[in-house]
Amino acid sequence: MSCDLFANPPRMDGTVLIGEGGRVCEGPVPTSARITVRIRHHRRWWFDRTLAAEEVVSSGFITTLTPSYECRGISGKEVFTETRINTQGKKQKGRSRRVGVSCG
């Protein structure tokens, strides 16, 4: 069984910032995994801040999560989507590229 994780760059829908991430598996039935997708605000000299997150325990072939954040007060900042997967103690993490957002 082969599973790949993905994290697409966040996008704006009006004033809502939407992230998308998850995993896609091929082969026999995939093992159960805890999947977390976060929209994060990149802060250059400090820890990145989580703006929104979704988490699910899944054993499906395709699992997609789409956390959303009502965009306010982060004008001119960089954000990215992060996907984390924990399968039987084995952890993986993937990030999208950072994108600039401007919202009041």
MOPAC internal coordinates of N, CA, C and O (Angstrom, degrees):
PM7 1SCF
backbone

  N    0.0000 0     0.00 0     0.00 0    0    0    0
  C    1.4367 1     0.00 0     0.00 0    1    0    0
  C    1.5222 1   109.24 1     0.00 0    2    1    0
  O    1.2310 1   120.79 1   -43.04 1    3    2    1
  N    1.3092 1   116.10 1   136.96 1    3    2    1
  C    1.4524 1   122.23 1  -179.56 1    5    3    2
  C    1.5242 1   108.83 1  -126.64 1    6    5    3
  O    1.2310 1   120.79 1   -53.12 1    7    6    5
  N    1.3319 1   116.09 1   126.88 1    7    6    5
  C    1.4648 1   121.05 1   177.78 1    9    7    6
  C    1.5245 1   109.35 1  -124.78 1   10    9    7
  O    1.2310 1   120.96 1   -44.68 1   11   10    9
  N    1.3201 1   115.78 1   135.32 1   11   10    9
  C    1.4536 1   122.47 1   176.64 1   13   11   10
  C    1.5146 1   109.05 1  -117.61 1   14   13   11
  O    1.2310 1   120.36 1   -39.62 1   15   14   13
  N    1.3249 1   116.91 1   140.38 1   15   14   13
  C    1.4561 1   119.33 1   175.42 1   17   15   14
  C    1.5146 1   109.08 1   -99.85 1   18   17   15
  O    1.2310 1   121.21 1   -21.56 1   19   18   17
  N    1.3288 1   115.29 1   158.44 1   19   18   17
  C    1.4622 1   119.63 1   178.81 1   21   19   18
  C    1.5229 1   109.68 1  -143.32 1   22   21   19
  O    1.2310 1   121.30 1   -27.02 1   23   22   21
  N    1.3196 1   115.12 1   152.98 1   23   22   21
  C    1.4660 1   123.11 1   176.27 1   25   23   22
  C    1.5230 1   106.93 1  -144.20 1   26   25   23
  O    1.2310 1   120.56 1   -68.37 1   27   26   25
  N    1.3187 1   116.53 1   111.63 1   27   26   25
  C    1.4597 1   121.35 1   179.18 1   29   27   26
  C    1.5289 1   109.48 1   -89.16 1   30   29   27
  O    1.2310 1   120.12 1   -32.85 1   31   30   29
  N    1.3363 1   117.37 1   147.15 1   31   30   29
  C    1.4697 1   119.82 1   179.43 1   33   31   30
  C    1.5325 1   111.17 1   -58.86 1   34   33   31
  O    1.2310 1   119.93 1   -35.60 1   35   34   33
  N    1.3373 1   117.73 1   144.40 1   35   34   33
  C    1.4607 1   120.34 1   177.60 1   37   35   34
  C    1.5225 1   111.04 1   -61.48 1   38   37   35
  O    1.2310 1   121.15 1   -27.38 1   39   38   37
  N    1.3308 1   115.40 1   152.62 1   39   38   37
  C    1.4647 1   120.89 1   178.08 1   41   39   38
  C    1.5219 1   108.67 1  -135.44 1   42   41   39
  O    1.2310 1   121.13 1   -24.22 1   43   42   41
  N    1.3260 1   115.44 1   155.78 1   43   42   41
  C    1.4613 1   121.40 1   179.66 1   45   43   42
  C    1.5266 1   109.53 1   -95.62 1   46   45   43
  O    1.2310 1   120.74 1   -40.43 1   47   46   45
  N    1.3312 1   116.20 1   139.57 1   47   46   45
  C    1.4620 1   123.73 1   171.84 1   49   47   46
  C    1.5221 1   105.66 1  -130.69 1   50   49   47
  O    1.2310 1   120.50 1   -89.31 1   51   50   49
  N    1.3161 1   116.65 1    90.69 1   51   50   49
  C    1.4584 1   120.76 1  -172.14 1   53   51   50
  C    1.5137 1   109.08 1    70.74 1   54   53   51
  O    1.2310 1   120.33 1    63.77 1   55   54   53
  N    1.3346 1   116.98 1  -116.23 1   55   54   53
  C    1.4692 1   121.03 1   177.83 1   57   55   54
  C    1.5268 1   111.42 1  -105.56 1   58   57   55
  O    1.2310 1   120.46 1  -170.30 1   59   58   57
  N    1.3289 1   116.72 1     9.70 1   59   58   57
  C    1.4640 1   120.80 1  -178.49 1   61   59   58
  C    1.5272 1   109.97 1  -104.06 1   62   61   59
  O    1.2310 1   120.85 1   -49.97 1   63   62   61
  N    1.3242 1   115.98 1   130.03 1   63   62   61
  C    1.4566 1   123.01 1   176.91 1   65   63   62
  C    1.5233 1   107.32 1   -94.63 1   66   65   63
  O    1.2310 1   120.30 1   -53.48 1   67   66   65
  N    1.3354 1   117.03 1   126.52 1   67   66   65
  C    1.4634 1   121.60 1  -175.04 1   69   67   66
  C    1.5198 1   109.92 1  -121.50 1   70   69   67
  O    1.2310 1   120.70 1   -51.76 1   71   70   69
  N    1.3266 1   116.27 1   128.24 1   71   70   69
  C    1.4601 1   122.26 1   174.58 1   73   71   70
  C    1.5248 1   109.10 1  -108.16 1   74   73   71
  O    1.2310 1   120.65 1   -20.75 1   75   74   73
  N    1.3237 1   116.37 1   159.25 1   75   74   73
  C    1.4668 1   119.80 1   178.51 1   77   75   74
  C    1.5231 1   108.76 1  -145.71 1   78   77   75
  O    1.2310 1   120.98 1   -48.06 1   79   78   77
  N    1.3274 1   115.73 1   131.94 1   79   78   77
  C    1.4484 1   120.59 1   179.06 1   81   79   78
  C    1.5114 1   110.17 1  -162.59 1   82   81   79
  O    1.2310 1   120.67 1    -7.38 1   83   82   81
  N    1.3304 1   116.32 1   172.62 1   83   82   81
  C    1.4553 1   120.69 1   179.18 1   85   83   82
  C    1.5078 1   111.39 1   160.29 1   86   85   83
  O    1.2310 1   121.17 1    28.59 1   87   86   85
  N    1.3532 1   115.37 1  -151.41 1   87   86   85
  C    1.4635 1   119.56 1   178.31 1   89   87   86
  C    1.5148 1   109.95 1  -140.32 1   90   89   87
  O    1.2310 1   121.91 1   -24.93 1   91   90   89
  N    1.3399 1   113.94 1   155.07 1   91   90   89
  C    1.4637 1   123.16 1   177.10 1   93   91   90
  C    1.5272 1   106.66 1  -129.67 1   94   93   91
  O    1.2310 1   120.44 1   -53.09 1   95   94   93
  N    1.3438 1   116.76 1   126.91 1   95   94   93
  C    1.4669 1   121.62 1  -177.13 1   97   95   94
  C    1.5257 1   111.23 1  -118.37 1   98   97   95
  O    1.2310 1   121.15 1   -30.27 1   99   98   97
  N    1.3249 1   115.40 1   149.73 1   99   98   97
  C    1.4650 1   122.91 1   175.59 1  101   99   98
  C    1.5209 1   108.44 1  -126.14 1  102  101   99
  O    1.2310 1   120.55 1   -22.04 1  103  102  101
  N    1.3212 1   116.56 1   157.96 1  103  102  101
  C    1.4607 1   120.63 1   175.72 1  105  103  102
  C    1.5090 1   112.35 1    96.60 1  106  105  103
  O    1.2310 1   120.18 1    28.42 1  107  106  105
  N    1.3456 1   117.26 1  -151.58 1  107  106  105
  C    1.4607 1   120.37 1  -179.43 1  109  107  106
  C    1.5304 1   111.46 1   -66.47 1  110  109  107
  O    1.2310 1   120.47 1    -3.66 1  111  110  109
  N    1.3055 1   116.71 1   176.34 1  111  110  109
  C    1.4595 1   122.17 1  -176.93 1  113  111  110
  C    1.5336 1   110.69 1   -53.95 1  114  113  111
  O    1.2310 1   119.83 1   -56.00 1  115  114  113
  N    1.3440 1   117.93 1   124.00 1  115  114  113
  C    1.4653 1   120.99 1  -178.35 1  117  115  114
  C    1.5274 1   111.67 1   -71.25 1  118  117  115
  O    1.2310 1   120.92 1   -26.19 1  119  118  117
  N    1.3145 1   115.85 1   153.81 1  119  118  117
  C    1.4578 1   120.85 1   176.77 1  121  119  118
  C    1.5224 1   109.73 1   -74.88 1  122  121  119
  O    1.2310 1   120.99 1   -22.94 1  123  122  121
  N    1.2971 1   115.70 1   157.06 1  123  122  121
  C    1.4519 1   122.16 1   178.74 1  125  123  122
  C    1.5264 1   109.74 1   -66.09 1  126  125  123
  O    1.2310 1   120.60 1   -37.85 1  127  126  125
  N    1.3209 1   116.45 1   142.15 1  127  126  125
  C    1.4629 1   121.00 1  -179.09 1  129  127  126
  C    1.5188 1   110.07 1  -145.66 1  130  129  127
  O    1.2310 1   121.05 1   -32.06 1  131  130  129
  N    1.3342 1   115.61 1   147.94 1  131  130  129
  C    1.4603 1   120.95 1   172.50 1  133  131  130
  C    1.5263 1   106.68 1   -90.75 1  134  133  131
  O    1.2310 1   120.93 1   -60.35 1  135  134  133
  N    1.3251 1   115.82 1   119.65 1  135  134  133
  C    1.4600 1   121.67 1  -177.02 1  137  135  134
  C    1.5246 1   108.62 1  -114.26 1  138  137  135
  O    1.2310 1   120.89 1   -51.50 1  139  138  137
  N    1.3296 1   115.91 1   128.50 1  139  138  137
  C    1.4639 1   121.90 1   178.81 1  141  139  138
  C    1.5172 1   108.50 1  -125.14 1  142  141  139
  O    1.2310 1   120.63 1   -49.58 1  143  142  141
  N    1.3187 1   116.41 1   130.42 1  143  142  141
  C    1.4612 1   121.84 1   176.22 1  145  143  142
  C    1.5260 1   107.44 1  -121.87 1  146  145  143
  O    1.2310 1   120.95 1   -51.01 1  147  146  145
  N    1.3404 1   115.80 1   128.99 1  147  146  145
  C    1.4633 1   121.62 1  -177.48 1  149  147  146
  C    1.5171 1   110.90 1  -127.00 1  150  149  147
  O    1.2310 1   121.09 1   -34.21 1  151  150  149
  N    1.3295 1   115.52 1   145.79 1  151  150  149
  C    1.4627 1   121.39 1   165.77 1  153  151  150
  C    1.5186 1   104.61 1   -97.89 1  154  153  151
  O    1.2310 1   120.55 1   -53.76 1  155  154  153
  N    1.3439 1   116.56 1   126.24 1  155  154  153
  C    1.4596 1   120.29 1  -175.27 1  157  155  154
  C    1.5239 1   110.86 1  -124.70 1  158  157  155
  O    1.2310 1   121.29 1   -34.63 1  159  158  157
  N    1.3206 1   115.13 1   145.37 1  159  158  157
  C    1.4619 1   123.51 1   176.68 1  161  159  158
  C    1.5273 1   107.12 1   -96.03 1  162  161  159
  O    1.2310 1   120.51 1   -61.84 1  163  162  161
  N    1.3241 1   116.64 1   118.16 1  163  162  161
  C    1.4684 1   121.45 1  -179.43 1  165  163  162
  C    1.5342 1   109.53 1   -75.87 1  166  165  163
  O    1.2310 1   121.10 1   -55.95 1  167  166  165
  N    1.3320 1   115.50 1   124.05 1  167  166  165
  C    1.4610 1   121.45 1   176.21 1  169  167  166
  C    1.5246 1   107.27 1  -120.57 1  170  169  167
  O    1.2310 1   120.61 1   -67.04 1  171  170  169
  N    1.2881 1   116.43 1   112.96 1  171  170  169
  C    1.4583 1   122.37 1  -169.31 1  173  171  170
  C    1.5193 1   114.94 1   -55.08 1  174  173  171
  O    1.2310 1   119.49 1   134.65 1  175  174  173
  N    1.3031 1   118.59 1   -45.35 1  175  174  173
  C    1.4614 1   120.65 1  -174.63 1  177  175  174
  C    1.5198 1   112.93 1  -107.53 1  178  177  175
  O    1.2310 1   119.48 1  -162.74 1  179  178  177
  N    1.3116 1   118.61 1    17.26 1  179  178  177
  C    1.4579 1   121.98 1  -179.43 1  181  179  178
  C    1.5159 1   108.52 1  -147.55 1  182  181  179
  O    1.2310 1   120.07 1    -2.74 1  183  182  181
  N    1.3315 1   117.47 1   177.26 1  183  182  181
  C    1.4614 1   121.19 1   177.87 1  185  183  182
  C    1.5248 1   109.93 1   -66.19 1  186  185  183
  O    1.2310 1   120.60 1   -36.17 1  187  186  185
  N    1.3329 1   116.45 1   143.83 1  187  186  185
  C    1.4564 1   120.66 1   176.45 1  189  187  186
  C    1.5269 1   109.30 1   -66.83 1  190  189  187
  O    1.2310 1   120.62 1   -35.41 1  191  190  189
  N    1.3152 1   116.43 1   144.59 1  191  190  189
  C    1.4677 1   122.25 1  -176.86 1  193  191  190
  C    1.5276 1   109.69 1  -101.93 1  194  193  191
  O    1.2310 1   120.42 1   -47.33 1  195  194  193
  N    1.3264 1   116.81 1   132.67 1  195  194  193
  C    1.4566 1   121.62 1   176.32 1  197  195  194
  C    1.5263 1   109.14 1   -81.18 1  198  197  195
  O    1.2310 1   120.91 1   -55.76 1  199  198  197
  N    1.3407 1   115.86 1   124.24 1  199  198  197
  C    1.4617 1   120.98 1   179.05 1  201  199  198
  C    1.5273 1   111.37 1   -93.43 1  202  201  199
  O    1.2310 1   120.46 1   142.46 1  203  202  201
  N    1.3373 1   116.73 1   -37.54 1  203  202  201
  C    1.4714 1   121.79 1  -179.90 1  205  203  202
  C    1.5203 1   108.57 1  -156.06 1  206  205  203
  O    1.2310 1   120.76 1   -27.67 1  207  206  205
  N    1.3388 1   116.15 1   152.33 1  207  206  205
  C    1.4661 1   120.20 1  -179.47 1  209  207  206
  C    1.5207 1   110.29 1  -150.94 1  210  209  207
  O    1.2310 1   121.30 1   -29.65 1  211  210  209
  N    1.3238 1   115.12 1   150.35 1  211  210  209
  C    1.4645 1   122.92 1   171.26 1  213  211  210
  C    1.5199 1   107.02 1  -133.22 1  214  213  211
  O    1.2310 1   120.79 1   -35.39 1  215  214  213
  N    1.3434 1   116.10 1   144.61 1  215  214  213
  C    1.4610 1   120.53 1  -179.68 1  217  215  214
  C    1.5188 1   109.05 1  -140.01 1  218  217  215
  O    1.2310 1   121.11 1   -36.77 1  219  218  217
  N    1.3275 1   115.49 1   143.23 1  219  218  217
  C    1.4617 1   120.91 1   179.20 1  221  219  218
  C    1.5252 1   108.81 1  -151.20 1  222  221  219
  O    1.2310 1   120.42 1   -28.64 1  223  222  221
  N    1.3266 1   116.80 1   151.36 1  223  222  221
  C    1.4601 1   121.84 1   170.29 1  225  223  222
  C    1.5192 1   105.42 1  -101.21 1  226  225  223
  O    1.2310 1   120.47 1   -58.87 1  227  226  225
  N    1.3286 1   116.72 1   121.13 1  227  226  225
  C    1.4555 1   121.14 1  -172.26 1  229  227  226
  C    1.5172 1   111.73 1  -134.29 1  230  229  227
  O    1.2310 1   120.82 1   -31.86 1  231  230  229
  N    1.3233 1   116.03 1   148.14 1  231  230  229
  C    1.4595 1   121.35 1   172.48 1  233  231  230
  C    1.5258 1   109.97 1  -126.78 1  234  233  231
  O    1.2310 1   120.32 1  -160.18 1  235  234  233
  N    1.3298 1   117.00 1    19.82 1  235  234  233
  C    1.4566 1   121.71 1  -178.70 1  237  235  234
  C    1.5148 1   112.91 1   -83.76 1  238  237  235
  O    1.2310 1   121.33 1   -13.58 1  239  238  237
  N    1.3326 1   115.06 1   166.42 1  239  238  237
  C    1.4590 1   120.91 1   179.04 1  241  239  238
  C    1.5225 1   111.88 1   -73.08 1  242  241  239
  O    1.2310 1   120.24 1   142.18 1  243  242  241
  N    1.3369 1   117.15 1   -37.82 1  243  242  241
  C    1.4590 1   121.36 1   178.50 1  245  243  242
  C    1.5250 1   107.79 1  -128.51 1  246  245  243
  O    1.2310 1   120.77 1   -59.33 1  247  246  245
  N    1.3190 1   116.13 1   120.67 1  247  246  245
  C    1.4622 1   121.29 1   178.09 1  249  247  246
  C    1.5190 1   107.56 1  -126.98 1  250  249  247
  O    1.2310 1   120.77 1   -57.23 1  251  250  249
  N    1.3409 1   116.13 1   122.77 1  251  250  249
  C    1.4550 1   121.69 1   179.64 1  253  251  250
  C    1.5213 1   108.90 1  -127.06 1  254  253  251
  O    1.2310 1   120.89 1   -49.50 1  255  254  253
  N    1.3210 1   115.90 1   130.50 1  255  254  253
  C    1.4529 1   121.91 1   176.34 1  257  255  254
  C    1.5181 1   108.78 1  -118.03 1  258  257  255
  O    1.2310 1   120.49 1   -36.16 1  259  258  257
  N    1.3373 1   116.67 1   143.84 1  259  258  257
  C    1.4620 1   120.96 1  -178.43 1  261  259  258
  C    1.5310 1   110.84 1  -133.00 1  262  261  259
  O    1.2310 1   119.99 1   -98.24 1  263  262  261
  N    1.3278 1   117.63 1    81.76 1  263  262  261
  C    1.4650 1   119.06 1   175.84 1  265  263  262
  C    1.5295 1   110.48 1   -68.48 1  266  265  263
  O    1.2310 1   120.76 1   -28.79 1  267  266  265
  N    1.3268 1   116.16 1   151.21 1  267  266  265
  C    1.4601 1   120.26 1   178.82 1  269  267  266
  C    1.5244 1   109.95 1  -133.31 1  270  269  267
  O    1.2310 1   121.14 1   -25.69 1  271  270  269
  N    1.3296 1   115.43 1   154.31 1  271  270  269
  C    1.4590 1   122.42 1  -176.80 1  273  271  270
  C    1.5166 1   108.85 1  -139.07 1  274  273  271
  O    1.2310 1   120.59 1   -52.68 1  275  274  273
  N    1.3328 1   116.48 1   127.32 1  275  274  273
  C    1.4633 1   121.16 1   175.18 1  277  275  274
  C    1.5254 1   107.45 1   -70.81 1  278  277  275
  O    1.2310 1   120.97 1   -73.07 1  279  278  277
  N    1.3139 1   115.75 1   106.93 1  279  278  277
  C    1.4615 1   122.93 1  -171.14 1  281  279  278
  C    1.5237 1   111.35 1   -72.54 1  282  281  279
  O    1.2310 1   121.18 1   -61.12 1  283  282  281
  N    1.3414 1   115.36 1   118.88 1  283  282  281
  C    1.4587 1   120.98 1   176.95 1  285  283  282
  C    1.5358 1   108.43 1  -158.26 1  286  285  283
  O    1.2310 1   121.56 1   -42.62 1  287  286  285
  N    1.2884 1   114.63 1   137.38 1  287  286  285
  C    1.4569 1   119.37 1   173.81 1  289  287  286
  C    1.5189 1   116.51 1    72.72 1  290  289  287
  O    1.2310 1   119.19 1  -162.79 1  291  290  289
  N    1.3319 1   119.16 1    17.21 1  291  290  289
  C    1.4649 1   119.21 1   177.34 1  293  291  290
  C    1.5324 1   110.24 1  -126.57 1  294  293  291
  O    1.2310 1   120.66 1  -141.18 1  295  294  293
  N    1.3068 1   116.35 1    38.82 1  295  294  293
  C    1.4541 1   121.66 1  -178.60 1  297  295  294
  C    1.5255 1   111.42 1   -61.35 1  298  297  295
  O    1.2310 1   120.93 1   -46.53 1  299  298  297
  N    1.3326 1   115.82 1   133.47 1  299  298  297
  C    1.4526 1   121.02 1   176.65 1  301  299  298
  C    1.5155 1   114.46 1    74.05 1  302  301  299
  O    1.2310 1   119.76 1  -159.72 1  303  302  301
  N    1.3120 1   118.07 1    20.28 1  303  302  301
  C    1.4613 1   121.81 1  -178.16 1  305  303  302
  C    1.5190 1   111.11 1  -104.42 1  306  305  303
  O    1.2310 1   120.75 1   -17.21 1  307  306  305
  N    1.3292 1   116.17 1   162.79 1  307  306  305
  C    1.4589 1   122.01 1   176.68 1  309  307  306
  C    1.5231 1   109.70 1  -101.97 1  310  309  307
  O    1.2310 1   120.85 1   -44.82 1  311  310  309
  N    1.3376 1   115.98 1   135.18 1  311  310  309
  C    1.4628 1   121.67 1   178.85 1  313  311  310
  C    1.5252 1   108.83 1  -129.44 1  314  313  311
  O    1.2310 1   120.85 1   -19.55 1  315  314  313
  N    1.3342 1   115.98 1   160.45 1  315  314  313
  C    1.4573 1   121.01 1   177.34 1  317  315  314
  C    1.5244 1   108.90 1  -151.14 1  318  317  315
  O    1.2310 1   120.72 1   -15.04 1  319  318  317
  N    1.3353 1   116.23 1   164.96 1  319  318  317
  C    1.4591 1   122.26 1   176.07 1  321  319  318
  C    1.5192 1   107.82 1  -104.82 1  322  321  319
  O    1.2310 1   120.94 1   -42.04 1  323  322  321
  N    1.3400 1   115.81 1   137.96 1  323  322  321
  C    1.4589 1   121.58 1   179.83 1  325  323  322
  C    1.5281 1   108.55 1  -125.15 1  326  325  323
  O    1.2310 1   120.73 1   -46.88 1  327  326  325
  N    1.3392 1   116.22 1   133.12 1  327  326  325
  C    1.4634 1   121.67 1   176.50 1  329  327  326
  C    1.5242 1   108.43 1  -116.09 1  330  329  327
  O    1.2310 1   120.78 1   -49.77 1  331  330  329
  N    1.3329 1   116.12 1   130.23 1  331  330  329
  C    1.4662 1   121.67 1   176.56 1  333  331  330
  C    1.5140 1   108.37 1  -124.31 1  334  333  331
  O    1.2310 1   121.21 1   -43.27 1  335  334  333
  N    1.3419 1   115.29 1   136.73 1  335  334  333
  C    1.4592 1   121.53 1  -179.90 1  337  335  334
  C    1.5177 1   109.08 1  -129.80 1  338  337  335
  O    1.2310 1   121.06 1   -47.50 1  339  338  337
  N    1.3383 1   115.58 1   132.50 1  339  338  337
  C    1.4604 1   121.85 1   177.35 1  341  339  338
  C    1.5284 1   107.08 1  -123.02 1  342  341  339
  O    1.2310 1   120.76 1   -71.06 1  343  342  341
  N    1.3476 1   116.16 1   108.94 1  343  342  341
  C    1.4556 1   122.55 1   179.94 1  345  343  342
  C    1.5161 1   108.81 1  -118.86 1  346  345  343
  O    1.2310 1   120.44 1   -70.52 1  347  346  345
  N    1.3062 1   116.77 1   109.48 1  347  346  345
  C    1.4667 1   122.85 1   177.58 1  349  347  346
  C    1.5341 1   111.31 1    48.02 1  350  349  347
  O    1.2310 1   120.49 1  -132.46 1  351  350  349
  N    1.3301 1   116.66 1    47.54 1  351  350  349
  C    1.4600 1   121.34 1   177.83 1  353  351  350
  C    1.5161 1   114.82 1    84.83 1  354  353  351
  O    1.2310 1   119.49 1   167.82 1  355  354  353
  N    1.3199 1   118.57 1   -12.18 1  355  354  353
  C    1.4680 1   122.06 1   177.89 1  357  355  354
  C    1.5258 1   108.14 1   -90.42 1  358  357  355
  O    1.2310 1   120.77 1   -58.51 1  359  358  357
  N    1.3427 1   116.13 1   121.49 1  359  358  357
  C    1.4551 1   120.84 1  -175.86 1  361  359  358
  C    1.5274 1   110.97 1  -109.04 1  362  361  359
  O    1.2310 1   121.42 1   -38.25 1  363  362  361
  N    1.3336 1   114.89 1   141.75 1  363  362  361
  C    1.4648 1   121.87 1   175.54 1  365  363  362
  C    1.5216 1   107.82 1  -134.57 1  366  365  363
  O    1.2310 1   120.92 1   -28.75 1  367  366  365
  N    1.3340 1   115.84 1   151.25 1  367  366  365
  C    1.4513 1   120.93 1   178.03 1  369  367  366
  C    1.5143 1   109.07 1  -142.58 1  370  369  367
  O    1.2310 1   120.54 1   -40.35 1  371  370  369
  N    1.3139 1   116.57 1   139.65 1  371  370  369
  C    1.4578 1   122.19 1   176.48 1  373  371  370
  C    1.5157 1   109.87 1  -139.21 1  374  373  371
  O    1.2310 1   120.96 1   -31.01 1  375  374  373
  N    1.3261 1   115.78 1   148.99 1  375  374  373
  C    1.4559 1   121.19 1  -179.77 1  377  375  374
  C    1.5072 1   110.74 1  -129.26 1  378  377  375
  O    1.2310 1   121.12 1   -31.00 1  379  378  377
  N    1.3243 1   115.46 1   149.00 1  379  378  377
  C    1.4592 1   120.63 1   172.64 1  381  379  378
  C    1.5330 1   108.35 1   -82.87 1  382  381  379
  O    1.2310 1   121.14 1    -5.22 1  383  382  381
  N    1.2950 1   115.42 1   174.78 1  383  382  381
  C    1.4626 1   118.67 1   172.58 1  385  383  382
  C    1.5351 1   107.88 1   -73.09 1  386  385  383
  O    1.2310 1   120.40 1   -23.68 1  387  386  385
  N    1.3048 1   116.84 1   156.32 1  387  386  385
  C    1.4663 1   121.40 1   178.47 1  389  387  386
  C    1.5248 1   109.41 1   -80.63 1  390  389  387
  O    1.2310 1   121.55 1   -36.95 1  391  390  389
  N    1.3279 1   114.64 1   143.05 1  391  390  389
  C    1.4592 1   120.68 1   176.60 1  393  391  390
  C    1.5244 1   108.81 1  -129.59 1  394  393  391
  O    1.2310 1   120.75 1   -33.59 1  395  394  393
  N    1.3182 1   116.16 1   146.41 1  395  394  393
  C    1.4671 1   120.99 1   177.82 1  397  395  394
  C    1.5120 1   110.53 1   -83.81 1  398  397  395
  O    1.2310 1   120.28 1   -41.38 1  399  398  397
  N    1.3283 1   117.07 1   138.62 1  399  398  397
  C    1.4641 1   121.94 1   177.08 1  401  399  398
  C    1.5104 1   108.81 1  -125.15 1  402  401  399
  O    1.2310 1   121.38 1   -28.70 1  403  402  401
  N    1.3191 1   114.96 1   151.30 1  403  402  401
  C    1.4539 1   121.25 1   177.86 1  405  403  402
  C    1.5182 1   108.22 1  -137.41 1  406  405  403
  O    1.2310 1   121.18 1   -72.47 1  407  406  405
  N    1.3082 1   115.36 1   107.53 1  407  406  405
  C    1.4647 1   120.49 1   176.95 1  409  407  406
  C    1.5191 1   108.14 1  -145.78 1  410  409  407
  O    1.2310 1   120.42 1   -32.28 1  411  410  409
  N    1.3086 1   116.80 1   147.72 1  411  410  409
  C    1.4450 1   121.66 1  -173.27 1  413  411  410
  C    1.4509 1   113.29 1   -76.98 1  414  413  411
  O    1.2310 1   120.10 1   180.00 1  415  414  413

